[in-house]
């Protein structure tokens, strides 16, 4: 393993800059740091989901994804580095197919919720979409791997499917959205 964090308080960021993996310093509110932060938050949201009871197949998939997200953060931290490849995308696509294969076809919009695990999966999906938007914004200004964007897009698809799958595993169905005209009047 390369660098070890032996000193946590360095004071080097007190002036509003932070170091990238290539040794350069950037503002803490730069597009790159925003993107890195969103990927980190997504990884933390998955950690929250993993802190609960989950089917082994879901736990295994999410644990692997957490490692991928750490790699993605490293890729964003070192401009020009590519750590996410086509195999990562293919693995997510296979997971989507596998978990979606056990679900009934979706005929209506669903609300995020149901079981606690499903709600956390939907929260992770929305954080993933935000991370994707930040990476796209960064890519409009600087070079970013197209595979990084693709990975986050596929991951949000997987998190949607996992939300549904976790509801099914928890004995709950999808929480269906009801159009305003069809909801009971509560006035």
Residue, then its C-alpha position, 0 to 999 in steps of 0.5 A: x500500500x502506498x501512502x499511509x495517513x499517519x497525521x490527520x490534522x495537517x493544517x494544509x487546508x486551512x486556507x481553503x485548498x486541498x491536495x490532489x493525488x498528483x500533488x497539485x492543490x485546488x480550491x475546496x469548492x472546485x468542480x473536481x472536489x465537489x465531484x469527489x465529495x459526492x462520490x464519497x457521500x454516495x459511498x457513505x450512503x451505501x455504508x449506511x445501507x450495509x449497516x442493516x440486515x440484507x440478503x447476502x447477494x445484495x451485501x456482496x454486490x454493495x461491498x464490491x461497489x464500495x471498493x469501486x467507488x473508492x477507486x472512482x474517487x481515486x480516479x477523480x483525485x488524480x486527473x488523467x488516471x483511469x481506474x474504472x473500466x468496461x468490466x466494472x460497467x458490465x458487472x453492474x449491468x449483470x447485477x441489474x439483470x440478475x436482481x430485476x429478473x426476480x421482480x414483476x414488471x413495473x407498470x406504475x411509478x413508485x415512491x421511495x420507501x417500503x422497508x428501511x433497507x429499500x428506503x436507504x437504497x432509494x436514498x443512495x440512488x438519489x445521491x448517486x444521481x447527484x454524484x453523476x451530475x457533479x461528474x458530468x459538470x466536471x467533465x464539461x470543464x475538465x477531462x474525465x473518463x466517460x466510463x466514470x459517468x457511465x458507471x454512476x449512471x448504471x449504479x443508479x439503475x442498480x440502486x433503483x432495482x435493489x430498492x424494489x428487490x429489498x422490498x420484495x425480500x422484506x415481504x413488501x410490495x412496491x410503494x406505488x405513486x397515486x396521481x393527485x386526482x386519484x388520491x382521497x381528499x384530505x381537506 
